[in-house]
Amino acid sequence: MDFTEYYQQKFFLPSGTINKITKKYRVQQEHFLSWFIGFIEGDGSYYTNQKDPTLEVLNKNIFKTNFENKPKKLSFEITQKDPRLLFFIRKNLGFGLVYPFTNKDRIYYRYYTSKKENIFKIVALLNGNLILEKRKKQFEFWLSIINQKWFLLIPLKPCKQSPSLKNGWVSGFVEADGGFYTNVKTGFRKSGGYYNYLLKMYITQKGEKPTLTNIRDLFGATTIIQEFQNTERSICYNRLEINSLDSREQIIAYFQKFPLKGMKNIHYKRWVRIHNYQKNKINIRTERSATKLQRLVQSIEERPLLEFFNQNMDILQLYLLSNSNTAIDFVISQGLQENIEKIQIVKDIWESSRITDSLDIEDSEEL
């Protein structure tokens, strides 16, 4: 993947001066950027109310363009249940705003930006680096709207990328549209004197069979990609499942180099633990041992963490968007001495996602 134009947009570098960015920084950034592109391709969609009959809007609205009979706006959005993931993205991109909202009594979080310079950065990042055919078509249409609205001539670059184990794209793609299954919580049954393990990594996609086949081959799997029909919507989906021990070993080696970033990493760690039980031939023979293992797995759950974030989002937002260097400084400045313990806990949990730079003022005024 080529991030030259993105770096030029981000650091205002003249053409041909990319070598001013240190190699160490580029490696760290490119791990994130390739993951981010995979995440967008799996979990996102382009949306505009200026209809194109050749395109279909898919699941969550990540790319959103708004064309009404009032001043036209372009925006970039990501909606997730996992706030930590969005703050991680915001921190690494260096722009945008994260805020909570409620839909049908459920709490969600949204990453949002509409600044022109930030839209240019997103365009520079994705142009020529997309893999899924449907995303390429959606991006082409989105870019045409940007050129039309802002009177530009940004050229569409050819996309010649394919999935690779040498960057984070597959990790981001799995973060968005994949998952890890183990039968330990349900369906853990005894056969032949001991309990049988069943583990697999899976990815489900509408179409994109060549990409799923490519990912399967990268991990040395030979499973057949399944096709199934959504009868309510008359849509055909493809599903890749990888379950062999050798392929799972390759999956684990890959995610050690390019880790998952959000709550799905909790599912993955649970999955790896059971994989190691099977790999090391630790057989579960009694119901008591099976129950103990189930409790161990269930202790690695994301729900309590999400509930904690939801219950304390007001404190969290204030702290993350403040300029305080420590939780103590923040408590004193806000007169929140009674919440010192809670704020310290929030700070510790969010250690790697702490945001201390200024708000995107233009974005905050539009909400």
SEZARO-817131 format. One record per atom (N, C-alpha, C): z, x, y; residue in one letter. Coordinates in steps of 0.05 Angstrom, whole numbers, padded with zeros to 5 digits, always signed. Layout:
ZXYa;...
This chain:
+00000+00017-00024m;+00000+00000+00000m;+00000+00018+00025m;-00014+00009+00045d;-00017+00024+00070d;-00001+00011+00092d;+00019+00026+00102f;+00036+00015+00124f;+00031+00029+00150f;+00009+00043+00153t;+00004+00059+00177t;+00003+00041+00202t;-00012+00019+00201e;-00014+00001+00224e;+00013-00012+00231e;+00028-00018+00210y;+00055-00030+00215y;+00073-00010+00230y;+00073+00016+00222y;+00089+00036+00236y;+00080+00039+00265y;+00053+00038+00269q;+00043+00041+00296q;+00053+00017+00314q;+00053-00007+00302q;+00063-00030+00317q;+00093-00028+00322q;+00108-00019+00302k;+00137-00018+00304k;+00147+00003+00323k;+00134+00027+00322f;+00144+00049+00339f;+00125+00055+00362f;+00105+00038+00367f;+00086+00042+00389f;+00073+00070+00388f;+00065+00077+00364l;+00053+00104+00360l;+00023+00103+00365l;+00012+00123+00378p;-00017+00125+00380p;-00030+00130+00353p;-00055+00124+00350s;-00069+00128+00325s;-00068+00158+00317s;-00063+00163+00291g;-00063+00191+00281g;-00037+00206+00285g;-00015+00192+00293t;+00010+00206+00298t;+00032+00197+00278t;+00024+00185+00256i;+00042+00175+00236i;+00060+00197+00224i;+00051+00222+00225n;+00066+00244+00214n;+00092+00250+00230n;+00095+00237+00253k;+00120+00240+00269k;+00143+00225+00255k;+00137+00207+00237i;+00158+00193+00222i;+00165+00210+00198i;+00191+00215+00194t;+00199+00233+00172t;+00192+00220+00145t;+00187+00238+00126k;+00180+00229+00099k;+00203+00213+00086k;+00228+00222+00090k;+00251+00208+00079k;+00252+00179+00089k;+00248+00176+00115y;+00249+00149+00127y;+00226+00131+00116y;+00202+00143+00113r;+00180+00128+00103r;+00185+00118+00075r;+00196+00135+00058v;+00202+00128+00030v;+00221+00104+00030v;+00243+00106+00045q;+00263+00085+00046q;+00250+00059+00056q;+00235+00061+00078q;+00222+00037+00089q;+00202+00025+00070q;+00186+00042+00057e;+00165+00031+00040e;+00176+00018+00015e;+00200+00026+00005h;+00213+00012-00016h;+00219-00017-00007h;+00230-00019+00017f;+00236-00046+00028f;+00210-00062+00034f;+00191-00049+00047l;+00167-00064+00056l;+00151-00074+00033l;+00148-00058+00012s;+00133-00068-00012s;+00149-00091-00026s;+00176-00088-00027w;+00192-00110-00037w;+00188-00135-00021w;+00188-00132+00006f;+00186-00155+00024f;+00159-00169+00021f;+00138-00155+00017i;+00112-00167+00013i;+00111-00183-00013i;+00123-00171-00035g;+00124-00186-00060g;+00141-00211-00057g;+00163-00209-00042f;+00180-00233-00038f;+00165-00254-00023f;+00150-00247-00002i;+00135-00266+00013i;+00113-00279-00004i;+00100-00263-00020e;+00078-00274-00037e;+00089-00294-00057e;+00113-00289-00067g;+00124-00307-00087g;+00136-00332-00076g;+00150-00329-00053d;+00167-00351-00043d;+00156-00364-00019d;+00133-00356-00009g;+00125-00365+00017g;+00100-00382+00017g;+00095-00393+00040s;+00069-00408+00044s;+00061-00406+00073s;+00036-00410+00078y;+00026-00411+00105y;+00024-00441+00113y;+00032-00447+00136y;+00032-00475+00145y;+00020-00478+00173y;+00003-00497+00176t;-00007-00504+00203t;-00014-00533+00202t;-00009-00547+00224n;-00017-00575+00225n;-00046-00578+00235n;-00059-00555+00239q;-00088-00555+00242q;-00100-00552+00215q;-00109-00574+00202k;-00115-00574+00174k;-00140-00558+00166k;-00138-00545+00144d;-00161-00532+00132d;-00163-00545+00104d;-00184-00560+00098p;-00186-00575+00073p;-00188-00557+00048p;-00193-00531+00052t;-00195-00513+00029t;-00168-00502+00021t;-00147-00506+00037l;-00121-00494+00031l;-00101-00516+00025l;-00082-00509+00009e;-00060-00527+00003e;-00033-00514+00011e;-00016-00529+00023v;+00010-00519+00031v;+00028-00518+00006v;+00041-00496+00002l;+00057-00492-00023l;+00086-00488-00016l;+00103-00499-00032n;+00133-00498-00030n;+00144-00492-00002n;+00160-00471+00001k;+00174-00466+00026k;+00155-00456+00048k;+00160-00465+00073n;+00144-00456+00095n;+00154-00430+00106n;+00141-00408+00099i;+00149-00382+00110i;+00133-00376+00135i;+00107-00378+00132f;+00090-00374+00156f;+00084-00401+00168f;+00092-00405+00193k;+00090-00431+00205k;+00076-00429+00231k;+00054-00443+00234t;+00041-00444+00260t;+00042-00473+00269t;+00047-00477+00295n;+00052-00504+00305n;+00030-00510+00326n;+00012-00528+00320f;-00009-00536+00339f;-00006-00565+00346f;+00004-00571+00370e;+00007-00598+00379e;-00006-00600+00407e;-00003-00623+00420n;-00015-00627+00446n;+00003-00616+00468n;+00019-00597+00462k;+00035-00583+00482k;+00031-00553+00478k;+00043-00536+00494p;+00038-00507+00490p;+00041-00499+00461p;+00021-00485+00452k;+00020-00478+00423k;+00038-00454+00417k;+00052-00456+00394k;+00070-00435+00385k;+00062-00425+00357k;+00066-00400+00353l;+00064-00389+00326l;+00092-00378+00319l;+00100-00383+00295s;+00126-00372+00286s;+00125-00363+00258s;+00145-00347+00251f;+00148-00336+00224f;+00176-00344+00214f;+00177-00358+00191e;+00203-00368+00182e;+00206-00362+00152e;+00231-00358+00144i;+00239-00357+00116i;+00263-00375+00112i;+00262-00393+00094t;+00285-00411+00088t;+00296-00404+00061t;+00323-00401+00059q;+00336-00393+00034q;+00364-00404+00033q;+00374-00406+00008k;+00403-00413+00005k;+00420-00388+00008k;+00409-00365+00005d;+00424-00340+00005d;+00424-00327+00033d;+00445-00329+00048p;+00445-00318+00075p;+00445-00287+00075p;+00457-00275+00056r;+00458-00246+00055r;+00430-00234+00053r;+00413-00247+00038l;+00386-00238+00034l;+00371-00238+00061l;+00375-00260+00077l;+00361-00262+00102l;+00372-00242+00123l;+00398-00237+00122f;+00408-00216+00140f;+00398-00188+00132f;+00395-00184+00106f;+00384-00159+00097f;+00356-00155+00108f;+00340-00176+00106i;+00312-00176+00116i;+00312-00171+00146i;+00329-00185+00160r;+00330-00183+00190r;+00338-00154+00198r;+00357-00143+00183k;+00367-00116+00190k;+00344-00096+00186k;+00329-00098+00164n;+00308-00079+00159n;+00284-00082+00176n;+00277-00107+00183l;+00254-00111+00201l;+00262-00104+00230l;+00287-00108+00237g;+00296-00102+00264g;+00291-00123+00285g;+00284-00147+00276f;+00280-00169+00295f;+00283-00195+00281f;+00285-00217+00297g;+00288-00244+00287g;+00317-00254+00289g;+00321-00278+00280l;+00346-00292+00282l;+00352-00306+00256l;+00377-00306+00247v;+00385-00320+00223v;+00405-00342+00231v;+00401-00366+00222y;+00420-00388+00229y;+00421-00408+00206y;+00444-00422+00203p;+00447-00442+00182p;+00438-00470+00192p;+00430-00487+00173f;+00424-00515+00178f;+00429-00531+00153f;+00431-00557+00157t;+00438-00575+00135t;+00414-00593+00129t;+00408-00597+00103n;+00387-00615+00095n;+00397-00630+00071n;+00399-00657+00073k;+00409-00674+00051k;+00436-00664+00041k;+00454-00658+00060d;+00481-00650+00054d;+00483-00623+00041d;+00462-00608+00041r;+00463-00581+00030r;+00458-00560+00052r;+00472-00538+00051i;+00470-00517+00071i;+00449-00497+00064i;+00431-00492+00082y;+00410-00472+00079y;+00411-00453+00103y;+00395-00431+00100y;+00394-00412+00122y;+00365-00405+00128y;+00360-00399+00153r;+00332-00394+00161r;+00331-00369+00177r;+00312-00352+00170y;+00304-00329+00186y;+00280-00338+00203y;+00281-00331+00230y;+00261-00343+00248y;+00254-00323+00270y;+00228-00320+00276t;+00219-00306+00300t;+00193-00318+00309t;+00189-00318+00335s;+00163-00328+00346s;+00153-00309+00368s;+00166-00287+00373k;+00156-00268+00393k;+00129-00257+00384k;+00112-00255+00404k;+00084-00246+00398k;+00084-00218+00386k;+00101-00200+00396e;+00101-00173+00385e;+00110-00172+00356e;+00128-00191+00349n;+00138-00192+00321n;+00117-00204+00303n;+00102-00224+00312i;+00081-00235+00296i;+00060-00213+00290i;+00054-00196+00311f;+00036-00174+00307f;+00045-00155+00285f;+00071-00150+00284k;+00082-00132+00263k;+00079-00144+00236k;+00084-00171+00233i;+00080-00184+00207i;+00051-00183+00199i;+00033-00188+00217v;+00004-00186+00211v;-00003-00158+00202v;+00006-00138+00217a;+00000-00110+00210a;+00011-00103+00182a;+00034-00114+00175l;+00047-00109+00149l;+00031-00121+00126l;+00021-00145+00130l;+00008-00160+00108l;-00022-00155+00106l;-00035-00148+00128n;-00064-00146+00128n;-00073-00123+00110n;-00087-00130+00088g;-00097-00111+00069g;-00077-00104+00046g;-00053-00115+00047n;-00032-00108+00028n;-00025-00131+00009n;-00038-00153+00010l;-00032-00176-00007l;-00045-00174-00034l;-00033-00186-00054i;-00043-00185-00082i;-00052-00212-00092i;-00036-00233-00088l;-00043-00259-00099l;-00068-00271-00085l;-00086-00282-00100e;-00111-00293-00088e;-00104-00316-00069e;-00086-00333-00076k;-00080-00356-00058k;-00068-00347-00032k;-00052-00325-00033r;-00040-00315-00008r;-00061-00302+00009r;-00081-00289-00003k;-00102-00277+00013k;-00117-00298+00028k;-00123-00320+00015k;-00138-00342+00029k;-00121-00354+00051k;-00095-00358+00045q;-00078-00369+00066q;-00075-00350+00090q;-00073-00324+00084f;-00070-00305+00106f;-00096-00304+00122f;-00119-00305+00109e;-00144-00305+00124e;-00145-00328+00144e;-00137-00352+00135f;-00137-00375+00153f;-00117-00371+00175f;-00093-00362+00168w;-00072-00357+00188w;-00081-00337+00210w;-00094-00315+00201l;-00103-00295+00220l;-00125-00307+00238l;-00142-00324+00227s;-00162-00336+00244s;-00150-00354+00266s;-00128-00367+00260i;-00114-00383+00280i;-00101-00366+00301i;-00090-00343+00293i;-00078-00324+00312i;-00099-00314+00331i;-00122-00305+00319n;-00144-00296+00336n;-00154-00317+00355n;-00155-00342+00346q;-00165-00364+00363q;-00145-00370+00385q;-00119-00370+00378k;-00099-00378+00398k;-00095-00356+00419k;-00095-00331+00411w;-00089-00309+00429w;-00114-00294+00439w;-00138-00305+00432f;-00163-00293+00441f;-00166-00264+00433f;-00161-00260+00407l;-00162-00233+00395l;-00184-00230+00375l;-00188-00206+00367l;-00209-00200+00346l;-00196-00182+00325l;-00172-00189+00315i;-00160-00172+00294i;-00176-00175+00269i;-00187-00153+00258p;-00204-00155+00234p;-00187-00160+00209p;-00199-00175+00190l;-00186-00179+00164l;-00193-00156+00146l;-00172-00142+00136k;-00177-00119+00119k;-00181-00128+00090k;-00197-00114+00075p;-00200-00121+00047p;-00174-00114+00032p;-00167-00132+00013c;-00142-00128-00003c;-00151-00118-00030c;-00144-00093-00036k;-00151-00081-00062k;-00126-00073-00077k;-00103-00085-00071q;-00078-00079-00084q;-00075-00093-00111q;-00059-00081-00128s;-00052-00093-00154s;-00023-00087-00159s;-00009-00102-00176p;+00019-00096-00182p;+00023-00068-00193p;+00045-00056-00186s;+00050-00028-00194s;+00080-00024-00198s;+00087-00006-00216l;+00115+00000-00220l;+00124+00023-00202l;+00106+00031-00184k;+00112+00053-00165k;+00120+00044-00138k;+00122+00018-00134n;+00133+00007-00109n;+00149-00018-00114n;+00160-00030-00093g;+00179-00053-00097g;+00166-00080-00098g;+00139-00082-00099w;+00126-00108-00098w;+00136-00126-00121w;+00136-00116-00146v;+00144-00132-00169v;+00173-00141-00166v;+00190-00124-00155s;+00218-00132-00151s;+00220-00156-00131s;+00205-00154-00109g;+00205-00176-00090g;+00193-00202-00102g;+00173-00199-00118f;+00159-00222-00130f;+00178-00236-00150f;+00193-00220-00166v;+00212-00231-00185v;+00235-00244-00169v;+00244-00231-00147e;+00265-00242-00131e;+00258-00271-00122e;+00232-00275-00116a;+00223-00301-00106a;+00217-00321-00128a;+00202-00312-00148d;+00191-00332-00168d;+00198-00325-00197d;+00215-00306-00201g;+00222-00299-00229g;+00251-00305-00235g;+00260-00297-00259g;+00287-00302-00267g;+00294-00288-00292g;+00320-00289-00299f;+00330-00275-00323f;+00346-00295-00340f;+00339-00298-00365y;+00351-00318-00382y;+00366-00304-00405y;+00390-00314-00410t;+00405-00307-00434t;+00417-00332-00445t;+00419-00334-00472n;+00429-00358-00484n;+00459-00358-00488n;+00473-00338-00476v;+00502-00335-00481v;+00517-00359-00469v;+00509-00369-00446k;+00523-00392-00434k;+00517-00418-00449k;+00492-00422-00458t;+00484-00446-00472t;+00466-00438-00496t;+00469-00451-00518g;+00452-00446-00541g;+00459-00421-00556g;+00484-00411-00553f;+00493-00387-00567f;+00502-00396-00595f;+00485-00394-00615r;+00491-00405-00641r;+00493-00384-00663r;+00509-00390-00683k;+00514-00372-00705k;+00493-00376-00726k;+00482-00353-00736s;+00462-00354-00758s;+00464-00328-00773s;+00466-00331-00800g;+00468-00307-00816g;+00493-00291-00813g;+00515-00305-00805g;+00541-00292-00803g;+00548-00282-00776g;+00529-00282-00757y;+00536-00274-00729y;+00519-00289-00709y;+00527-00287-00684y;+00513-00302-00662y;+00489-00286-00654y;+00467-00301-00649n;+00441-00288-00642n;+00437-00288-00612n;+00429-00265-00602y;+00423-00262-00573y;+00394-00270-00568y;+00389-00283-00546l;+00362-00288-00537l;+00361-00282-00507l;+00343-00262-00500l;+00341-00254-00472l;+00312-00252-00464l;+00306-00259-00439k;+00278-00256-00429k;+00278-00255-00399k;+00258-00241-00388m;+00252-00244-00360m;+00227-00261-00358m;+00227-00279-00337y;+00204-00297-00335y;+00195-00299-00306y;+00169-00305-00303i;+00157-00311-00277i;+00139-00335-00280i;+00141-00354-00262t;+00125-00378-00263t;+00108-00380-00238t;+00082-00385-00241q;+00064-00386-00218q;+00043-00408-00222q;+00035-00420-00200k;+00012-00438-00200k;-00012-00419-00199k;-00028-00420-00220g;-00051-00402-00222g;-00042-00373-00225g;-00058-00354-00214e;-00052-00325-00214e;-00048-00313-00241e;-00062-00323-00261k;-00059-00312-00288k;-00066-00282-00290k;-00087-00273-00276p;-00093-00244-00277p;-00069-00227-00267p;-00055-00236-00247t;-00033-00220-00236t;-00010-00220-00257t;-00004-00243-00269l;+00017-00244-00289l;+00010-00227-00313l;-00016-00227-00321t;-00025-00210-00343t;-00021-00180-00336t;-00027-00173-00311n;-00023-00145-00302n;+00006-00137-00304n;+00024-00155-00295i;+00053-00149-00296i;+00062-00146-00325i;+00053-00164-00342r;+00060-00162-00370r;+00052-00135-00382r;+00028-00126-00375d;+00018-00101-00386d;+00033-00077-00375d;+00042-00079-00350l;+00058-00057-00338l;+00083-00052-00354l;+00096-00073-00364f;+00121-00070-00379f;+00116-00067-00409f;+00091-00064-00418g;+00085-00060-00446g;+00090-00084-00464g;+00089-00107-00453a;+00093-00132-00468a;+00067-00142-00479a;+00068-00159-00499t;+00044-00170-00512t;+00045-00200-00514t;+00065-00213-00501t;+00068-00242-00503t;+00045-00256-00490t;+00039-00280-00501i;+00018-00297-00490i;+00028-00311-00465i;+00013-00311-00444i;+00021-00326-00420i;+00017-00355-00424i;+00038-00371-00422q;+00038-00399-00428q;+00027-00415-00404q;+00013-00437-00411e;+00004-00456-00390e;+00018-00483-00395e;+00028-00495-00374f;+00040-00521-00376f;+00034-00538-00352f;+00035-00564-00355q;+00026-00583-00335q;+00050-00597-00322q;+00050-00599-00296n;+00068-00616-00281n;+00055-00644-00280n;+00065-00662-00297t;+00051-00688-00300t;+00053-00705-00274t;+00075-00702-00259e;+00078-00717-00235e;+00058-00709-00213e;+00052-00683-00212r;+00035-00674-00191r;+00008-00665-00201r;+00004-00666-00228s;-00022-00658-00240s;-00029-00629-00233s;-00009-00612-00234i;-00014-00584-00228i;-00009-00567-00253i;-00026-00547-00257c;-00023-00530-00280c;-00009-00504-00272c;+00011-00496-00286y;+00026-00472-00280y;+00023-00452-00303y;+00025-00426-00296n;+00026-00405-00316n;+00054-00393-00316n;+00063-00385-00340r;+00090-00374-00343r;+00089-00349-00361r;+00098-00327-00350l;+00101-00302-00365l;+00130-00299-00374l;+00134-00294-00400e;+00160-00289-00410e;+00159-00262-00425e;+00178-00245-00419i;+00180-00218-00432i;+00207-00217-00446i;+00207-00214-00472n;+00232-00214-00487n;+00237-00191-00506n;+00217-00174-00511s;+00221-00153-00531s;+00240-00132-00520s;+00255-00119-00537l;+00275-00099-00530l;+00263-00076-00514l;+00240-00065-00524d;+00227-00042-00511d;+00218-00050-00483d;+00206-00073-00480s;+00197-00082-00453s;+00220-00086-00435s;+00242-00096-00445r;+00266-00100-00428r;+00277-00074-00419r;+00275-00053-00435e;+00284-00026-00427e;+00267-00017-00404e;+00241-00022-00404q;+00224-00014-00382q;+00230-00030-00357q;+00236-00056-00361i;+00244-00073-00338i;+00269-00062-00324i;+00289-00054-00340i;+00314-00043-00330i;+00309-00017-00315i;+00292+00000-00326a;+00286+00025-00313a;+00272+00020-00286a;+00255+00000-00285y;+00242-00006-00259y;+00261-00016-00239y;+00279-00035-00246f;+00297-00046-00227f;+00320-00027-00219f;+00324-00006-00234q;+00342+00015-00225q;+00330+00030-00201q;+00304+00033-00201k;+00290+00046-00179k;+00285+00028-00155k;+00279+00003-00162f;+00272-00017-00141f;+00290-00042-00145f;+00315-00041-00136p;+00334-00062-00143p;+00327-00089-00129p;+00337-00110-00142l;+00336-00137-00129l;+00356-00137-00106l;+00351-00153-00086k;+00367-00152-00061k;+00386-00175-00057k;+00381-00198-00070g;+00397-00221-00064g;+00415-00230-00087g;+00421-00256-00087m;+00438-00267-00108m;+00426-00264-00136m;+00400-00262-00137k;+00387-00259-00164k;+00396-00234-00178k;+00405-00214-00162n;+00416-00190-00174n;+00440-00195-00191n;+00455-00216-00184i;+00478-00224-00200i;+00469-00234-00228i;+00449-00251-00228h;+00437-00260-00254h;+00427-00236-00270h;+00415-00217-00256y;+00403-00194-00269y;+00425-00176-00282y;+00447-00172-00268k;+00469-00156-00279k;+00481-00169-00304k;+00484-00195-00303r;+00493-00210-00326r;+00474-00205-00350r;+00448-00207-00344w;+00428-00204-00364w;+00428-00176-00377w;+00431-00156-00360v;+00432-00128-00369v;+00456-00124-00387v;+00478-00136-00380r;+00503-00133-00397r;+00498-00143-00425r;+00485-00167-00427i;+00480-00178-00454i;+00459-00161-00468i;+00439-00152-00453h;+00419-00134-00465h;+00432-00110-00478h;+00451-00098-00464n;+00464-00074-00475n;+00481-00081-00500n;+00492-00105-00501y;+00506-00113-00526y;+00486-00113-00549y;+00463-00125-00544q;+00443-00127-00566q;+00432-00099-00573q;+00426-00083-00552k;+00415-00056-00557k;+00435-00039-00573k;+00460-00041-00567n;+00481-00025-00581n;+00491-00038-00607n;+00477-00060-00614k;+00483-00074-00639k;+00513-00083-00641k;+00522-00093-00618i;+00549-00104-00618i;+00547-00134-00627i;+00553-00139-00651n;+00549-00166-00662n;+00574-00183-00657n;+00569-00207-00649i;+00590-00227-00645i;+00592-00245-00669i;+00614-00243-00684r;+00616-00257-00710r;+00635-00281-00709r;+00653-00282-00690t;+00673-00304-00690t;+00669-00322-00665t;+00678-00346-00667e;+00676-00365-00644e;+00693-00355-00621e;+00716-00342-00628r;+00733-00332-00607r;+00719-00310-00591r;+00705-00292-00604s;+00691-00271-00591s;+00668-00282-00574s;+00654-00302-00585a;+00632-00315-00570a;+00643-00328-00544a;+00665-00342-00546t;+00677-00355-00522t;+00686-00334-00502t;+00697-00312-00511k;+00705-00290-00493k;+00681-00279-00478k;+00659-00275-00492l;+00635-00264-00479l;+00624-00284-00459l;+00625-00310-00466q;+00615-00331-00447q;+00632-00330-00421q;+00658-00327-00424r;+00675-00326-00400r;+00669-00301-00384r;+00664-00279-00397l;+00657-00254-00383l;+00632-00257-00367l;+00612-00270-00379v;+00586-00274-00365v;+00590-00293-00342v;+00605-00315-00346q;+00609-00335-00325q;+00625-00324-00302q;+00639-00302-00306s;+00655-00290-00284s;+00636-00277-00264s;+00612-00271-00272i;+00592-00259-00254i;+00575-00281-00242i;+00586-00297-00225e;+00572-00320-00215e;+00568-00318-00185e;+00546-00329-00175e;+00541-00328-00146e;+00553-00352-00131e;+00560-00374-00145r;+00568-00398-00131r;+00593-00394-00113r;+00615-00381-00124p;+00638-00377-00106p;+00632-00361-00081p;+00614-00341-00083l;+00607-00325-00060l;+00592-00342-00040l;+00573-00358-00049l;+00558-00375-00030l;+00577-00395-00017l;+00596-00406-00032e;+00615-00425-00020e;+00632-00412+00001e;+00639-00387-00004f;+00655-00372+00015f;+00640-00368+00041f;+00614-00360+00039f;+00597-00356+00062f;+00594-00383+00078f;+00589-00405+00063n;+00585-00430+00076n;+00610-00439+00091n;+00634-00435+00079q;+00659-00444+00092q;+00666-00427+00116q;+00656-00402+00117n;+00663-00384+00139n;+00640-00375+00156n;+00618-00391+00156m;+00594-00383+00170m;+00599-00381+00200m;+00617-00397+00212d;+00621-00395+00241d;+00633-00368+00248d;+00653-00359+00233i;+00665-00333+00237i;+00644-00311+00232i;+00629-00314+00210l;+00610-00294+00203l;+00589-00290+00224l;+00577-00312+00234q;+00556-00311+00255q;+00567-00297+00280q;+00591-00305+00289l;+00602-00293+00313l;+00606-00263+00309l;+00617-00255+00286y;+00622-00227+00282y;+00597-00210+00280y;+00577-00220+00264l;+00553-00205+00259l;+00537-00201+00285l;+00538-00221+00303l;+00522-00220+00327l;+00537-00209+00351l;+00561-00199+00346s;+00577-00187+00367s;+00570-00157+00368s;+00580-00144+00389n;+00576-00116+00392n;+00601-00100+00384n;+00619-00114+00370s;+00644-00101+00362s;+00639-00081+00340s;+00652-00057+00343n;+00649-00037+00322n;+00666-00042+00298n;+00688-00056+00301t;+00706-00062+00279t;+00714-00091+00280t;+00725-00100+00258a;+00735-00127+00257a;+00759-00131+00276a;+00775-00110+00279i;+00798-00111+00298i;+00788-00115+00326i;+00768-00100+00335d;+00757-00103+00362d;+00748-00132+00366d;+00734-00143+00346f;+00724-00170+00348f;+00746-00190+00351f;+00767-00187+00335v;+00790-00206+00335v;+00803-00206+00363v;+00807-00182+00374i;+00820-00180+00401i;+00802-00192+00422i;+00776-00186+00421s;+00757-00196+00442s;+00755-00227+00441s;+00757-00238+00418q;+00753-00267+00415q;+00779-00283+00414q;+00802-00269+00414g;+00828-00283+00413g;+00832-00297+00386g;+00823-00284+00364l;+00824-00296+00338l;+00844-00282+00319l;+00867-00273+00330q;+00885-00258+00315q;+00893-00271+00289q;+00894-00298+00288e;+00903-00311+00264e;+00882-00309+00242e;+00858-00301+00249n;+00836-00299+00229n;+00830-00271+00220n;+00847-00252+00227i;+00841-00224+00221i;+00835-00219+00192i;+00851-00231+00174e;+00847-00226+00146e;+00820-00237+00136e;+00814-00261+00145k;+00788-00273+00137k;+00765-00257+00147k;+00766-00248+00172i;+00744-00233+00184i;+00740-00206+00170i;+00762-00194+00162q;+00760-00168+00148q;+00747-00172+00121q;+00754-00194+00107i;+00741-00200+00081i;+00711-00205+00085i;+00704-00220+00105v;+00676-00225+00111v;+00661-00199+00116v;+00673-00182+00132k;+00661-00156+00138k;+00656-00140+00113k;+00676-00139+00096d;+00674-00123+00071d;+00652-00133+00053d;+00650-00160+00051i;+00630-00172+00033i;+00602-00167+00044i;+00599-00167+00070w;+00573-00164+00082w;+00567-00135+00090w;+00581-00116+00077e;+00580-00088+00085e;+00552-00077+00092e;+00533-00083+00075s;+00506-00071+00079s;+00488-00089+00096s;+00498-00112+00104s;+00480-00130+00119s;+00491-00135+00148s;+00508-00118+00158r;+00520-00122+00184r;+00499-00118+00206r;+00498-00138+00224i;+00479-00137+00246i;+00494-00133+00272i;+00488-00111+00286t;+00502-00106+00311t;+00483-00105+00335t;+00457-00106+00331d;+00439-00104+00354d;+00436-00132+00367d;+00423-00133+00389s;+00423-00157+00406s;+00406-00179+00394s;+00412-00204+00403l;+00397-00227+00394l;+00368-00226+00404l;+00350-00239+00389d;+00323-00243+00398d;+00324-00266+00418d;+00326-00260+00444i;+00332-00280+00464i;+00311-00302+00465i;+00285-00294+00463e;+00264-00314+00464e;+00268-00334+00441e;+00274-00323+00417d;+00277-00341+00394d;+00301-00359+00397d;+00323-00349+00407s;+00347-00365+00409s;+00344-00388+00429s;+00327-00384+00449e;+00323-00406+00468e;+00306-00428+00457e;+00291-00422+00436e;+00272-00443+00425e;+00286-00461+00405e;+00309-00454+00395l;+00322-00470+00374l;+00333-00496+00385l;
